[in-house]
Amino acid sequence: MIVTIPYRFIEEHAWCEKYFGEYLPYAEDAQYEFTVDEVEFDYTDLKDIVEEYTDDIIDILLSDRRLVKELLKKMGSRKIDAKALKNEKMR
């Protein structure tokens, strides 16, 4: 996962002090809340998230008609038959 922290945030919460002729970095404890736009997930990250939150993701998908249509469209383009999957799981 790659996260971009704005330079201004770091500048506001970190500083350097001279200590025995060397500059040492210091920082306050600070929390920065990231938005989805500021985070870049790789495939492994997404897979881990899906495995951990499968039920929540399914609930979100099924609660929005547009997302259900997108899911069905994607399943159709990959030639996945939901009824065949259901019958296969019952065996």
N, C-alpha and C positions, 0 to 999 in steps of 0.2 A: 504494500500500500504506500502510495506517495501522497504526502500532505504538504501543501504550500502554506507557510506561515508568513503573513505580511511583514515586511521589514520594519514598518513603523511599530508594530506590536513588540517585536524583539527590542527595538531601540528604546521603547518606553519602559521595559521591564529588565533591562540588563545594562551593566556599566563595567568599566575597568578601574581598578585602583592600583596605584604604585605601591609595591611592597618589596623592600630591600632591592631597589633598582630594577625590578621587573613589574610589568603590568599583569595583574591577575583578573580574570573575568569573574563577575558576580552577577547574580540574577535573583529577582524576587520570585516567590512561588506565585505563579499566575496560571489561570486557566483560559484557554482560548477555545471558543466553541466554533467548530468547523461546520460549514454547510456542505451539501453534497457536491456543489460546484468546485469546492476547494480540495476535494479528495479524488485521487485517481486509483481505482481498484484494478488489480490484475485478476486473471481468471481464477487463480488459487484462492485469493481473498473472497471473491464472489461465491465460489463453491463452499468455502467454510461458512460463510454467512447463511447460505441457503440450507446447508445441513443443520446449522444451529437453530434457525428460525423457520423451518419448513411449514409448520402449522400456521404461523402468523402470515407468512408470504401467501399461502393458499387462501387464507381468509381475505387478505387484501385483494388478491386477484379476483376472487369470486364475488366480492362486494361491489365491484365496479363493472358495469355492463360493457364499457369500452375495452377494459382489460380482458374480459372474457372473450370478446370478439377477436382481439389480438392473439390471444392464446390459441383459439380454435383455428385462426388463419395460419399461425405458425405450425400447428400440428398438421394441418392440411398440406402445407408446402413441404413438410418432411414426410408426408404419407404415413402419418401415425393415426391409427383408427382407435378411438377411445374404447369402443365396444370390444374390439379384439384384445386390447390390453386388459380390460376387466375380466374377460373370459379366461385369458391366459393366467392371471393371478389366482383365479379360483381353483385351478387344477392342482 
